[in-house]
Amino acid sequence: MLKVLAEHDELGREAFLTKYGFGETRSYVLVHEGQEYDSKAIAGVTHKWDHGRALASVEFSGGKDHAAAWLKRVGFEVKAIKNPDWARDEIIDATAQGSRRADAEPVN
């Protein structure tokens, strides 16, 4: 696993994910020495060291019962994240606009 983390660090996140056909994590990250990694991608690529090839993204789930659970079992820290599509300021702005519309006079 440390070889995979080193490869990730050498290539950079985007290149690593592209090389192995994974997208960015949506739910769980592996945390190692203060750095966060896409849990499903790391688990899938680690498979190649034991079995001769990396697992493709579609071959397994990245959820808490699969990749994240396996990473925890082998001793790594995994944490849940939220990855909203909107930035914090966009959410605040949209909420404020919705509140203003709710206070507006109905149009007949």
N, C-alpha and C positions, 0 to 999 in steps of 0.2 A: 504494500500500500504506500509506503514512503517513496518508492520509485515513481509511482503514479503521481503523487503530490509534487515531487520534484519536476516531473515532466510538465505538469500543469503550470508550475511557477516559471519554468523555462520558456514555454510557448506563450504563456499569457492565457487568460480565461477564454477570450473569444476564439483564438486559434485552436485551443484544446477542444472546446465544445464542437467547433466546426470539423476538426480532424476526425472526431469519433461520432459525429452525427447526433449530438445531444443539444437540447435547448437549455435555456437558463432555468434554474430551479424555481419552483413556485411555492414550495411548502417547507422543505427541510434543507439545512446546510450542514456540512461536516465542518467542525471547527478544530483546527490544529495550529498550535503555536500562535494563536491570535488571528489567524487567517481563516476566512470562510471559503468553502469550496462547494460546488454543486454536488449534492450527495449522490444522486442517481448516476451522474457521469463518472464520478470517482469509483463507485461500486462496479459499474459496468466495465470500465477500463481495467480495474484490478483483476477482473475475471481472466484476462489474458495471461497473467502471470501463473495462474494455476491450470488453465485449460487451453492455452495456446492462442486464444483469440478473445477480443473484447466482446461483451454482449452489446447488441444494438439497443437503442432506446426502446424499441417496440417489444423487446424480448422479456421485459420485466417491468414491474411497477416501481415507482420511486416513492410510494407512500410510506406512512409510518410503519406498516406491517411488512415491508419488503426491504428496500435498500437502506432506509434509515435504521430499521431494526437490526439488520445484518451489521451495519457499521458500528452500532452500539455494542452488539455481541462481541465484536473483535476488539473492543476497547477504545473506540473513538467517541468523542463528544459530538452529539448531533443536536441542533436546536431548530425549533419551529420558527418560521418567519412568515410575514405577510408581505406580499409583493403587489401592492395596488397598481392599477393601470394609471391612476392619476397621482400627481404630486400633491402634497399636503395643501399648498396654496390654491390649487385648482379645486379641491374638495371644498375648502372654506368658501371660495368664490361662488361655486355652484350652489352651495347651501344658502348663502346669503341671497342670491338671486331668486331662489325658490321661495324664500321667506318674503321677499318683496312682492312677488307675484301673488302669493297667498293673501296679502293685505290689499291688493288692488281691487278696484270696483269691477264687478262682473260686466262683461260686454254682452249686450243684447242684440 
